Amino acid sequence: DELLDEGSLTDRDKLNIIVQISQAVEQLHAINVVHRDIKPDNFLYRFNQNKQLAIVKITDFGTSSRIELGK
């Protein structure tokens, strides 16, 4: 809701979101976890005091699973 309240995001904010999501998914895959439900509703966005996007967090691991190598 806060993202919508702020209006349009800057290109830098959009890049920041994509980079953080990509890094988070990469870290999950590195420990053999697949989220399986990546969508905007499953992210939390934290802003700093200047109302700039600071941190993106993945939530809702209800459909996630561990990958068993060789299967």
Stockholm file with secondary structure:
# STOCKHOLM 1.0

chainA/1-71         DELLDEGSLTDRDKLNIIVQISQAVEQLHAINVVHRDIKPDNFLYRFNQNKQLAIVKITDFGTSSRIELGK
#=GR chainA/1-71 SS CHHHHTCSCCHHHHHHHHHHHHHHHHHHHHTTEECCCCSGGGEEEEECTTSCEEEEEECCCTTCEECCTTC
#=GC SS_cons        CHHHHTCSCCHHHHHHHHHHHHHHHHHHHHTTEECCCCSGGGEEEEECTTSCEEEEEECCCTTCEECCTTC
//
